[in-house]
Each structure stands twice: as C-alpha cells, then as structure tokens.
Amino acid sequence: MWLGCPSEETGFQVLSDDEITRSILKQEDKSEDEVDEGDETEAHACPSHNKAFKCLEIALQWFERQRERDSKSLLCLKGVRDLAAQRWMTALKQTSTRNSFKESENSLRDHNI
C-alpha cells in the first residue's frame, strides 16, 4: 500500500552527488577486483602458447630417445608441438599489431589530432 506512505518516504535512498559518485566508484572497484581474480584463475588454468611449445619440444626430444617410440606417436607429438608453435607465433603477431595501434594512438594524441 504505497498510497498509504507519507510522501517523504518514497522507498528510495536519497543521496547527494558526492554520495552517488562514491557509490559508483565503489561498485566499479568491486567489479574490477572480480575481473582481476578471474584473470588469475585463467592464467593458472592454462599455460601460455610459448610455454606449451617449449615443454612439447622437450617432450619430443625425450620421446625420440625412447626405444618404444613409433612413427605414429612421433608424428602426433610433432603435430601438437607445431600447433603450439603456430599459436605462439599468432599471439606474437597480435601483440605486435596491438602495440602498433597503441603507438599510433599515442602519436595522434601527442599531436592533438
């Protein structure tokens, strides 16, 4: 029965401009913390392409020296290693492209363009 409420009690919290600003900033800080925590979990969940390639290269060297090795398994392991190498190279190219865009953006900003 909201009609029975005094007009001063609307059910909403009345905040000043400063209180609204602090409230929004506090919410943004909380959401950034949640994103950061998620990034840490993802970083620990999967090794980088670079690390995967290096580990697979070592595994391949080990496997090639085993008496039990067979061509099918060797080719399979080489395929996985090559996939990691391709992903690593793609990531390097993307990083270099992103850096180029950032440099261009900074240059434009420096020249007020």
C-alpha distances in whole Angstrom, upper triangle without the diagonal:
4,5,6,7,11,13,15,12,12,12,15,19,21,24,28,30,32,29,28,32,33,30,31,34,33,32,35,37,35,36,39,40,39,41,44,44,44,47,48,48,49,52,53,52,55,58,59,61,64,64,64,67,69,68,69,72,73,72,75,77,77,77,80,82,81,84,81,80,80,80,76,74,76,75,71,71,73,70,67,69,69,66,65,67,66,62,64,65,62,60,63,63,59,59,62,61,57,59,61,58,57,60,60,57,58,61,59,57,60,61,58,58
4,5,5,9,9,12,9,8,9,12,16,17,21,24,27,29,26,25,29,30,27,28,32,31,29,33,35,33,34,37,38,37,39,42,42,42,45,47,46,48,51,52,51,54,57,58,60,63,62,63,66,67,67,68,71,72,71,74,76,76,76,79,81,80,83,81,79,79,79,76,74,75,74,71,70,72,69,66,68,68,64,63,66,64,61,62,64,61,58,61,61,57,57,60,58,55,57,59,55,54,58,57,54,55,58,56,54,57,58,55,55
4,6,8,9,12,11,10,12,15,18,19,23,26,28,31,28,27,31,32,30,31,34,34,33,36,38,37,37,40,41,40,43,45,45,46,48,50,50,51,54,55,55,57,60,61,63,66,66,66,69,71,70,71,74,75,75,77,80,80,80,83,85,84,87,84,83,83,82,79,77,79,77,74,74,75,72,70,71,71,68,67,69,67,64,65,67,64,61,64,64,60,60,63,61,58,60,61,58,57,60,60,56,57,60,58,56,59,60,57,57
4,7,9,12,10,11,12,16,18,20,24,27,29,32,29,28,32,33,30,32,35,35,34,37,39,37,38,42,42,42,44,47,46,47,50,51,51,52,55,56,56,59,62,62,65,67,67,67,71,72,72,73,76,77,76,78,81,81,81,84,86,85,88,85,84,84,84,81,79,80,79,76,75,77,74,71,73,73,70,68,71,69,66,67,69,66,63,66,66,62,62,65,63,60,62,63,60,59,62,62,58,59,62,60,58,61,62,59,59
4,6,8,6,8,9,12,15,16,20,23,26,28,25,25,29,29,27,29,32,31,30,34,36,34,35,39,39,39,41,44,44,44,47,49,49,50,53,54,54,56,59,60,63,65,65,65,68,70,69,71,74,74,74,76,79,79,79,82,84,83,86,84,82,83,82,79,77,79,78,74,73,75,72,69,71,71,68,66,69,67,64,65,66,64,61,63,64,60,60,62,61,57,59,61,58,56,59,59,56,56,59,58,55,58,59,56,57
4,5,6,8,10,13,15,15,19,21,24,27,24,24,28,29,27,29,32,31,31,34,36,35,36,39,40,40,42,45,45,46,48,50,50,52,54,55,55,58,61,61,64,66,66,67,70,71,71,72,75,76,76,78,81,80,81,84,86,85,88,86,84,85,84,81,79,80,79,76,75,77,74,71,72,73,69,68,70,69,65,66,68,65,62,64,65,61,60,63,61,58,59,61,58,56,59,59,56,56,59,57,54,57,59,55,56
4,5,6,10,12,14,13,17,19,22,25,23,22,26,27,25,27,30,30,30,33,35,34,35,38,39,39,41,44,44,45,47,49,49,51,53,55,55,57,60,60,63,65,65,66,68,70,70,71,74,75,75,77,80,80,80,83,85,84,87,85,84,84,83,81,78,79,78,75,74,75,73,70,71,71,68,66,69,67,64,64,66,63,60,63,63,59,58,61,59,56,57,59,55,54,57,57,53,53,56,54,52,54,56,52,53
4,6,9,10,11,10,14,16,19,21,19,20,23,24,23,25,28,27,27,30,32,32,33,36,37,37,39,41,42,43,45,47,47,49,51,53,53,55,58,58,61,63,63,64,67,68,68,70,72,73,73,75,78,78,78,81,83,83,86,84,82,83,82,80,77,78,77,74,73,74,72,69,70,70,67,65,67,66,62,63,64,62,59,61,61,57,57,59,58,54,55,57,54,52,55,55,51,52,54,53,50,52,54,50,51
4,6,8,9,10,14,17,20,22,19,19,23,23,21,23,27,26,25,29,30,30,31,34,35,35,37,39,40,40,43,45,45,46,49,50,50,53,56,56,59,61,61,62,64,66,66,67,70,71,71,73,75,75,76,79,81,80,83,81,79,80,80,77,75,76,75,71,70,72,69,66,67,68,64,63,65,64,60,61,62,60,57,59,60,56,55,58,56,53,54,56,53,51,54,54,51,51,54,52,50,52,54,51,52
4,5,8,9,13,16,19,21,18,18,22,22,20,22,25,25,24,27,29,28,29,32,33,33,35,38,38,38,41,43,43,44,47,48,48,51,54,54,56,59,59,59,62,64,64,65,68,69,68,71,73,73,74,76,79,78,81,79,77,78,77,74,72,73,72,69,68,69,67,64,65,65,62,60,62,61,57,58,60,57,54,57,57,53,53,55,54,50,52,54,50,49,52,52,48,49,52,50,47,50,52,48,49
4,7,9,13,16,19,20,17,17,20,21,18,20,23,22,21,25,27,25,26,30,30,30,32,35,35,35,38,40,40,41,44,45,45,48,51,51,54,56,56,56,59,61,61,62,65,66,65,68,70,70,71,73,75,75,78,76,74,75,74,71,69,70,69,66,65,66,64,61,62,63,59,58,60,59,55,56,58,55,52,55,55,51,51,53,52,48,50,52,49,47,51,51,47,48,51,49,47,49,51,48,49
4,6,9,13,15,17,14,13,17,17,15,16,20,19,18,21,24,23,24,27,28,27,30,32,33,33,36,38,38,39,42,43,43,46,48,49,51,53,53,54,57,59,58,60,63,64,63,66,68,68,69,71,73,73,76,74,72,73,72,70,67,68,67,64,63,64,62,59,60,60,57,55,57,56,53,53,55,52,49,52,52,48,48,50,49,45,47,49,46,44,47,47,44,44,47,46,43,46,48,44,45
4,6,10,13,14,11,10,14,14,12,14,17,17,16,20,21,21,22,25,26,26,28,31,31,32,35,36,37,38,40,42,42,45,47,48,50,52,52,53,56,57,57,59,62,62,62,65,67,67,68,71,73,72,75,73,72,73,72,69,67,68,67,64,63,64,62,59,59,60,56,55,57,56,52,52,54,51,49,51,51,47,46,49,48,44,46,48,45,43,46,46,42,43,46,44,42,44,46,43,44
4,7,10,12,9,9,13,14,12,15,17,17,18,20,22,22,24,26,27,28,30,32,33,34,36,38,39,40,42,44,44,47,49,49,52,54,54,55,58,59,59,61,63,64,64,67,69,69,70,72,74,74,78,76,74,75,74,72,69,70,69,66,65,65,63,60,61,61,58,56,58,57,53,53,55,52,50,51,52,48,47,49,48,44,46,47,44,42,45,45,42,42,45,43,40,43,45,41,43
4,7,8,6,6,10,10,10,12,14,15,15,18,20,20,22,24,25,26,28,30,31,32,34,36,37,38,40,42,43,45,47,47,50,51,51,53,55,56,57,59,61,62,62,65,67,67,68,70,72,72,76,74,72,73,72,70,68,68,67,64,63,64,62,58,59,59,56,54,56,55,51,51,53,50,47,49,49,46,44,47,45,42,43,45,42,39,42,42,39,39,42,40,37,39,41,38,40
4,5,5,6,9,10,11,12,14,15,17,19,20,21,23,24,26,27,29,30,32,33,35,37,38,39,41,43,44,46,48,47,50,52,52,53,56,57,57,59,62,62,63,65,67,68,69,71,73,74,77,75,73,74,74,71,69,69,68,65,64,64,63,59,60,60,57,55,56,55,52,51,53,50,47,49,49,45,44,46,45,41,42,44,41,38,41,41,37,37,40,39,35,37,39,36,38
4,5,5,6,9,10,11,12,14,16,17,18,20,21,23,25,26,27,29,31,32,33,35,37,38,39,41,42,44,46,45,48,49,50,51,54,55,55,57,59,60,61,63,65,66,67,69,71,72,75,74,72,72,72,69,67,67,66,63,62,62,60,57,57,57,54,52,54,53,49,49,50,48,45,46,46,42,41,43,42,38,39,40,37,35,37,38,34,34,36,35,32,34,36,33,34
4,5,5,6,9,10,11,12,14,15,16,18,20,21,23,25,26,27,29,30,32,33,35,36,37,39,41,43,44,44,46,48,48,50,52,53,54,56,58,59,59,62,63,64,65,68,69,70,73,72,70,71,70,68,66,66,65,62,61,61,59,56,56,56,54,51,52,52,48,48,49,47,44,45,45,42,40,42,41,37,38,39,37,34,36,37,33,33,36,35,31,33,35,32,34
4,5,5,6,9,10,10,12,14,15,17,18,20,21,23,25,26,27,29,30,32,33,35,36,38,39,41,43,43,46,47,47,49,52,52,53,55,57,58,58,61,63,63,64,67,69,69,72,71,69,70,69,67,65,65,64,61,60,60,58,55,55,56,53,51,52,51,48,47,49,47,44,45,45,42,40,43,42,38,39,41,38,35,38,39,35,35,38,37,33,35,38,35,37
4,6,5,6,9,10,11,12,14,16,17,18,20,21,23,24,26,27,29,31,32,33,35,37,38,40,42,41,44,46,46,47,50,51,51,53,56,56,57,59,61,62,63,65,67,67,71,69,67,68,67,65,63,63,62,59,58,58,56,53,53,54,51,49,50,49,46,45,47,44,41,43,43,40,38,41,39,36,37,39,36,33,36,37,33,33,36,35,32,34,36,33,34
4,5,5,6,9,10,11,12,14,16,17,18,20,21,22,24,26,27,29,31,32,33,35,36,38,40,39,42,43,44,45,48,49,49,51,53,54,55,57,59,60,61,63,65,66,69,67,65,66,66,63,61,61,60,57,56,56,54,51,51,52,49,47,48,47,43,43,44,42,39,40,41,37,36,38,37,33,33,35,33,30,33,33,30,29,33,31,28,30,33,30,31
4,6,5,6,9,10,10,12,14,15,16,19,20,21,23,25,26,27,29,30,31,33,35,37,38,38,41,42,42,44,47,47,48,50,52,53,54,56,58,58,59,62,64,64,68,66,64,65,65,63,60,60,59,57,55,55,54,51,51,51,48,46,47,47,43,43,44,42,39,40,41,37,36,38,37,34,34,36,34,31,34,35,31,31,34,33,30,32,34,32,34
4,6,5,6,9,10,11,13,14,16,17,19,20,21,23,25,26,28,29,31,32,33,36,38,38,40,42,42,43,46,47,47,49,52,52,53,55,57,57,58,61,63,63,66,65,63,64,64,61,59,59,58,55,54,54,53,50,50,50,47,45,47,46,42,42,44,42,38,40,41,37,36,38,38,34,35,37,34,32,35,36,32,32,36,35,32,34,36,34,35
4,5,5,6,9,10,11,12,14,15,17,18,20,21,23,25,26,27,29,31,32,34,35,35,38,39,40,41,44,45,45,47,49,50,51,53,55,56,56,59,61,61,65,63,61,62,61,59,56,57,56,53,51,52,50,47,47,48,45,42,44,43,39,39,41,38,35,37,38,34,33,35,34,30,31,34,31,29,32,32,29,29,32,31,28,31,33,31,32
4,5,5,6,9,10,10,12,14,15,16,18,20,21,23,25,26,27,29,30,32,34,33,36,37,38,39,42,43,43,45,47,48,49,51,53,54,55,57,59,59,63,61,60,60,60,58,55,55,54,52,50,50,49,46,46,46,43,41,42,42,38,37,39,37,34,35,36,32,31,33,32,29,29,32,29,27,29,31,27,27,30,30,27,29,32,29,31
4,5,5,6,9,10,11,13,14,15,17,19,20,21,23,25,26,28,29,31,33,33,36,37,37,39,42,42,43,45,47,48,48,51,52,53,54,57,58,58,62,60,59,60,59,57,55,55,54,51,50,50,49,45,45,46,43,41,42,42,38,38,40,38,34,36,37,34,32,35,34,30,31,34,32,29,32,33,30,30,33,33,30,32,35,33,34
4,5,5,6,9,10,11,13,14,16,17,19,20,22,23,25,26,27,29,31,32,34,36,36,37,40,41,41,43,46,46,47,49,51,52,52,55,57,57,60,59,57,58,57,55,52,53,52,49,48,48,47,43,44,44,41,39,41,40,36,36,38,36,33,35,36,32,31,34,33,29,30,33,31,28,32,33,29,30,33,33,30,32,35,33,34
4,5,5,6,9,10,11,12,14,15,16,19,20,21,22,25,26,27,29,29,32,33,34,35,37,39,39,41,43,44,45,47,49,49,50,53,55,55,58,57,55,56,55,53,51,51,50,47,45,46,44,41,41,42,39,36,38,37,34,33,35,33,30,31,32,29,27,30,29,26,27,29,27,25,28,29,26,26,30,29,26,29,32,30,31
4,6,5,6,9,10,10,12,14,15,17,19,20,21,23,24,26,28,28,31,32,32,34,36,37,38,40,42,43,43,46,47,48,49,52,53,54,57,56,54,55,54,52,50,50,49,46,45,45,44,41,40,41,38,36,37,37,33,33,35,33,30,31,32,29,27,30,30,26,27,30,28,25,28,30,27,26,30,30,27,30,33,31,32
4,5,5,6,9,10,11,13,14,16,17,19,20,22,23,25,27,28,31,32,32,33,36,37,37,39,41,42,42,45,47,47,48,51,52,53,56,54,53,54,53,51,49,49,48,45,44,45,43,40,40,41,38,35,37,37,33,33,35,33,30,32,33,30,28,32,31,28,29,32,30,27,31,32,29,29,33,33,31,33,36,34,35
4,5,5,6,9,10,11,12,15,16,17,18,20,21,23,25,26,28,30,30,31,34,35,35,37,40,40,41,43,45,45,46,49,51,51,54,52,51,51,51,49,46,47,46,43,41,42,40,37,37,38,35,33,35,34,31,30,33,30,27,29,31,27,26,29,29,25,26,29,27,25,29,30,27,28,31,31,29,31,34,33,33
4,5,5,6,9,10,10,12,14,15,16,19,20,22,23,23,26,28,28,29,32,33,33,35,37,38,39,41,43,43,44,47,49,49,52,51,49,50,49,47,45,45,44,41,40,40,39,36,36,36,33,31,33,32,28,28,30,28,25,27,28,25,23,26,26,22,23,26,25,22,26,27,25,25,28,29,26,29,32,30,31
4,5,5,6,9,10,11,13,14,15,17,18,21,22,23,26,27,27,28,31,32,32,34,37,37,38,40,42,42,43,46,48,48,51,50,48,49,49,47,44,44,44,41,39,40,39,35,35,36,34,31,33,33,29,29,31,29,26,28,29,26,25,28,28,25,25,29,27,25,28,30,28,27,31,32,29,32,35,34,34
4,5,5,6,9,10,11,13,14,16,17,19,21,22,25,27,26,27,30,32,31,33,36,36,36,39,41,41,42,45,46,47,50,48,46,47,47,45,42,43,42,39,38,39,37,34,34,35,32,30,32,32,28,28,30,29,25,28,29,26,25,28,28,25,26,30,28,26,29,31,29,29,33,33,31,34,37,35,36
4,5,5,6,9,10,11,12,14,15,17,19,19,22,24,24,25,28,29,29,31,33,34,34,37,39,39,40,43,45,45,48,46,44,45,45,43,40,40,40,37,35,36,34,31,31,32,29,27,29,28,25,25,27,25,22,24,26,22,21,25,25,21,23,26,24,23,26,28,26,26,30,30,29,31,34,33,33
4,5,5,6,9,10,11,13,14,16,18,18,21,22,22,23,26,27,27,29,32,32,33,35,37,37,39,41,43,43,47,45,43,45,44,42,40,40,39,36,34,35,34,31,30,31,29,26,28,28,24,24,26,25,21,23,25,22,20,24,24,21,22,25,24,22,25,28,26,26,29,30,28,30,34,33,33
4,5,5,6,9,10,11,13,15,17,18,21,23,22,23,26,27,27,29,31,32,32,35,37,36,37,40,42,42,45,44,42,43,43,41,38,39,39,36,34,35,34,30,30,32,29,26,28,29,25,25,27,26,23,25,27,24,23,26,27,24,25,29,28,26,29,31,29,29,33,34,32,34,37,37,37
4,5,5,6,9,10,11,13,15,16,19,21,21,21,25,26,25,27,30,30,30,33,35,35,36,39,40,40,44,42,40,41,41,39,36,36,36,33,31,32,31,27,28,29,26,24,26,26,22,23,25,24,21,23,25,22,21,25,25,23,24,28,26,25,28,30,29,29,33,33,32,34,37,37,37
4,5,5,6,9,10,11,13,13,16,18,18,19,22,23,23,25,27,28,28,31,33,33,34,36,38,39,42,40,39,40,39,37,35,35,34,31,29,30,29,26,26,27,24,21,23,23,20,19,22,21,17,20,22,19,18,22,22,19,21,24,24,22,25,27,26,26,30,31,30,32,35,34,34
4,5,5,6,9,11,12,13,17,18,17,18,21,22,21,24,26,27,27,30,31,31,33,35,37,37,41,39,38,39,39,37,34,34,34,31,29,30,29,26,25,27,25,22,24,25,21,20,23,22,19,21,24,21,20,23,25,22,23,27,26,25,27,30,29,29,32,33,32,34,37,37,37
4,5,5,6,9,12,13,17,19,17,18,21,22,21,23,26,26,26,29,31,31,31,34,36,36,39,37,36,37,37,35,32,33,33,30,28,29,28,24,25,26,24,21,24,24,21,21,24,23,20,22,25,23,22,25,26,24,25,29,28,27,30,33,31,32,35,36,35,37,40,40,40
4,5,5,7,9,11,14,16,15,15,19,20,19,21,24,24,24,27,29,29,30,32,34,34,38,36,34,35,35,33,30,30,30,27,25,26,25,21,22,23,20,18,21,21,17,17,21,20,17,19,22,19,19,23,23,21,23,26,26,25,28,30,29,30,33,34,34,36,38,38,38
4,6,6,7,8,12,13,12,13,16,17,17,19,21,22,22,25,27,27,28,31,32,33,36,35,33,34,34,32,29,29,29,26,24,25,24,21,20,22,20,17,19,20,16,16,19,18,15,17,20,18,17,21,22,20,21,25,25,24,27,29,28,29,32,33,33,34,37,37,37
4,6,7,10,13,15,12,13,17,17,16,18,21,21,21,24,26,25,27,29,31,31,34,33,31,33,33,31,28,28,29,26,23,25,24,21,21,23,21,18,20,21,18,18,21,21,18,20,23,22,20,24,26,24,25,28,29,27,30,33,32,32,35,37,36,38,41,41,41
4,7,10,13,15,13,13,16,17,16,17,21,21,20,23,25,25,26,29,30,30,33,31,30,31,31,29,26,27,27,24,22,23,22,19,19,21,19,16,19,20,17,17,21,20,18,21,23,22,21,25,26,24,26,29,29,29,31,34,33,34,37,38,38,39,42,42,42
4,7,9,11,10,9,13,14,13,14,17,18,18,20,23,23,23,26,28,28,31,29,27,29,28,26,24,24,24,21,19,20,19,15,16,18,15,12,16,17,13,14,17,17,15,17,20,19,19,22,23,22,24,27,27,27,30,32,32,32,35,37,37,38,41,41,41
4,7,8,6,6,10,11,10,12,14,15,15,18,20,20,21,24,25,26,29,28,26,27,27,26,23,22,22,20,17,18,18,14,14,16,14,11,13,15,12,11,15,16,13,15,18,18,17,20,22,21,23,26,27,26,28,31,31,32,34,36,36,37,40,41,40
4,5,5,6,9,10,11,12,14,16,16,18,20,21,22,24,26,27,31,30,27,28,28,26,24,23,22,20,18,18,17,14,13,14,13,9,11,12,9,8,12,12,10,12,15,14,14,17,19,18,19,22,23,23,25,27,28,28,31,33,33,34,37,38,37
4,6,5,6,9,10,10,12,14,15,16,18,20,20,22,25,26,29,28,25,26,25,24,21,20,19,18,15,15,14,11,10,11,9,6,7,9,6,5,9,10,8,10,13,13,13,16,18,18,19,22,23,23,25,27,28,29,31,33,34,35,37,38,37
4,5,5,6,9,10,11,13,14,15,17,19,20,21,23,25,28,28,25,26,25,25,22,21,20,19,16,15,15,13,10,11,11,7,7,10,8,5,9,11,9,10,13,14,13,15,18,18,19,21,23,23,25,27,28,29,31,33,34,34,37,38,38
4,5,5,6,9,10,11,12,14,16,17,18,20,22,23,27,26,24,25,25,24,21,20,20,19,15,15,16,13,11,13,13,9,10,13,11,9,12,14,13,13,17,17,16,19,21,21,22,25,26,26,28,30,31,31,34,36,36,37,40,41,41
4,6,5,6,8,10,10,12,14,15,16,18,20,21,25,24,21,22,22,21,18,17,17,15,12,12,13,9,8,10,10,6,8,11,10,9,12,14,13,14,17,18,18,20,23,23,24,26,28,28,30,32,33,34,36,38,38,39,42,43,42
4,6,5,6,9,10,10,12,14,15,16,19,20,24,23,20,21,20,20,17,15,15,14,11,10,11,9,6,8,8,5,6,9,9,8,10,13,13,13,16,18,18,19,22,23,23,26,28,28,29,32,33,34,35,37,38,39,42,43,42
4,5,5,6,9,10,11,13,14,16,17,19,23,23,20,22,21,21,18,16,17,16,13,12,14,12,8,11,12,9,9,13,13,10,13,16,15,15,18,20,19,21,24,24,25,27,29,29,30,33,34,35,36,39,39,40,43,44,44
4,5,5,6,9,10,11,12,14,16,17,21,20,18,20,20,20,17,15,16,15,11,12,14,11,9,12,13,10,11,15,14,13,16,18,17,18,21,22,22,24,27,27,27,30,32,32,33,36,37,37,39,42,42,43,46,47,46
4,5,5,6,9,10,10,12,14,15,19,18,15,17,17,16,13,12,13,11,8,8,10,8,5,9,10,8,10,13,13,13,15,18,18,18,21,23,23,25,27,28,29,31,33,33,34,37,38,39,41,43,43,44,47,48,47
4,5,5,6,9,10,11,13,15,18,18,15,17,16,17,14,12,13,13,9,8,11,10,7,9,12,10,10,13,14,13,15,18,18,19,21,23,23,24,27,28,29,31,33,33,34,37,38,39,40,43,44,44,47,48,47
4,5,5,6,9,10,11,13,17,17,15,17,18,18,15,13,15,15,11,11,14,13,10,13,15,13,13,17,18,16,18,21,21,21,24,26,26,27,30,31,31,33,36,36,37,39,41,41,43,45,46,46,49,51,50
4,5,5,6,9,10,11,14,14,12,14,15,15,12,10,13,12,8,10,13,11,9,13,14,13,14,17,18,17,20,22,22,23,26,27,27,29,32,32,33,35,37,38,39,41,42,43,45,47,48,49,51,53,52
4,5,5,6,9,10,13,13,10,12,12,13,10,8,10,10,7,7,11,10,8,11,14,13,13,17,18,17,19,22,23,23,26,27,28,29,31,33,33,35,37,38,39,41,43,44,45,47,48,49,51,53,52
4,6,5,7,9,13,14,11,14,14,16,13,10,13,14,10,10,14,14,11,14,17,16,16,19,20,19,21,24,25,25,27,29,29,30,33,34,35,37,39,40,40,43,44,45,46,49,50,50,52,54,53
4,6,5,7,11,11,10,13,14,16,13,11,14,14,11,12,16,15,13,16,19,18,18,22,23,22,24,27,27,27,30,32,32,33,36,37,37,39,41,42,43,45,47,47,49,51,52,53,55,57,56
4,5,5,9,9,6,9,11,12,9,8,11,11,9,10,14,13,13,16,18,17,18,21,22,22,24,27,27,28,30,32,33,34,36,37,38,40,42,43,44,46,48,48,50,52,53,54,56,58,57
4,6,8,9,7,9,10,12,10,7,11,12,10,11,14,15,14,16,19,19,19,22,23,23,25,27,28,29,31,33,33,35,37,38,39,41,43,44,45,47,49,49,51,53,54,55,57,59,58
4,7,9,8,11,13,15,13,11,14,16,14,14,18,18,17,19,22,22,22,25,27,26,28,30,31,31,34,36,36,37,40,41,41,43,46,46,47,49,51,52,53,55,56,57,59,61,60
4,5,6,9,12,14,12,11,14,15,14,15,18,18,18,21,23,23,23,26,28,27,29,32,33,33,36,37,38,39,42,43,43,45,47,48,49,51,53,54,55,57,58,59,61,63,62
4,6,9,12,14,13,12,16,17,16,17,20,21,21,23,25,26,26,29,31,31,32,35,36,36,39,41,41,42,45,46,47,49,51,51,53,55,56,57,59,61,62,63,65,66,65
4,7,10,12,10,11,14,15,14,16,19,19,20,22,24,24,26,28,29,30,32,34,35,36,38,40,40,42,44,45,46,48,50,51,52,54,56,57,58,60,61,62,64,66,65
4,7,9,7,7,10,11,11,13,15,16,16,19,21,21,22,25,26,27,29,31,32,33,35,36,37,39,41,42,43,45,47,48,49,51,53,54,55,57,58,59,61,63,62
4,6,6,6,9,10,11,12,14,16,17,18,20,22,23,24,26,27,29,30,32,33,35,36,38,39,41,42,44,45,47,48,49,51,53,54,55,57,59,60,62,63,62
4,6,5,6,8,10,10,12,14,15,16,18,20,21,22,24,25,26,28,30,31,33,34,36,37,39,40,42,43,45,46,48,49,51,52,53,55,57,58,60,61,59
4,5,5,6,9,10,11,13,14,15,17,19,20,21,23,24,26,27,29,30,32,33,35,36,38,39,41,42,44,45,47,48,50,51,53,54,55,57,59,60,58
4,5,5,6,9,10,11,12,14,15,17,18,20,21,23,24,26,27,29,30,32,33,35,36,38,39,41,42,44,45,47,48,50,51,53,54,55,57,58,57
4,5,5,6,9,10,11,12,14,16,16,18,20,21,22,24,26,27,29,30,32,33,35,36,37,39,41,42,43,45,47,48,49,51,52,54,56,57,55
4,5,5,6,9,10,10,12,14,15,16,18,20,21,22,24,25,27,28,30,31,33,34,36,37,39,40,42,43,45,46,48,49,51,52,54,55,53
4,5,5,6,9,10,11,13,14,15,17,19,20,21,23,25,26,27,29,31,32,33,35,36,38,39,41,42,44,45,47,48,50,51,53,54,52
4,5,5,6,9,10,11,12,14,16,17,19,20,21,23,25,26,27,29,30,32,33,35,37,38,39,41,42,43,45,47,48,49,51,53,51
4,5,5,6,9,10,10,12,14,15,16,18,20,21,22,24,26,27,28,30,31,33,35,36,37,39,41,42,43,45,46,48,49,51,49
4,5,5,6,9,10,10,12,14,15,16,18,20,21,23,24,26,27,29,30,32,33,35,36,38,39,41,42,44,45,46,48,49,48
4,5,5,6,9,10,11,12,14,15,17,19,20,21,23,25,26,27,29,30,32,33,35,36,38,39,41,42,43,45,47,48,46
4,5,5,6,9,10,11,12,14,15,17,19,20,21,23,24,26,27,29,31,32,33,35,36,37,39,41,42,43,45,47,45
4,5,5,6,9,10,10,12,14,15,17,18,20,21,23,24,26,27,29,30,32,33,35,36,37,39,41,42,44,45,43
4,5,5,6,9,10,11,12,14,15,17,18,20,21,22,24,26,27,29,30,32,33,35,36,38,39,40,42,43,42
4,5,5,6,9,10,10,12,14,15,16,18,20,21,22,24,26,27,29,30,31,33,34,36,37,39,41,42,41
4,5,5,6,9,10,11,12,14,15,17,18,20,21,23,25,26,27,29,30,31,33,35,36,37,39,41,39
4,5,5,6,9,10,11,12,14,15,16,18,20,21,23,24,26,27,29,30,32,33,35,36,38,39,37
4,5,5,6,9,10,10,12,14,15,16,18,20,21,22,24,26,27,28,30,32,33,34,36,37,36
4,5,5,6,9,10,11,12,14,15,17,18,20,21,23,24,26,27,29,30,31,33,35,36,35
4,5,5,6,9,10,11,12,14,15,17,19,20,21,23,24,26,27,29,30,31,33,35,33
4,5,5,6,9,10,11,12,14,15,17,18,20,21,23,24,26,27,29,30,32,33,31
4,5,5,6,9,10,10,12,14,15,16,18,20,21,22,24,26,27,28,30,31,30
4,5,5,6,9,10,11,12,14,15,16,18,20,21,22,24,26,27,29,30,29
4,5,5,6,9,10,11,12,14,15,17,18,20,21,23,24,26,27,28,27
4,5,5,6,9,10,11,12,14,15,16,18,20,21,22,24,26,27,25
4,5,5,6,9,10,11,12,14,15,16,18,20,21,22,24,25,24
4,5,5,6,9,10,10,12,14,15,16,18,20,21,23,24,23
4,5,5,6,9,10,11,12,14,15,17,18,20,21,22,21
4,5,5,6,9,10,11,12,14,15,16,18,20,21,20
4,5,5,6,9,10,10,12,14,15,16,18,20,19
4,5,5,6,9,10,10,12,14,15,17,18,17
4,5,5,6,9,10,10,12,14,15,16,15
4,5,5,6,8,10,10,12,14,15,14
4,5,5,6,9,10,10,12,14,14
4,5,5,6,9,10,11,12,11
4,5,5,6,9,10,10,9
4,5,5,6,9,10,10
4,5,5,6,9,9
4,5,5,6,5
4,5,5,6
4,6,8
4,5
4
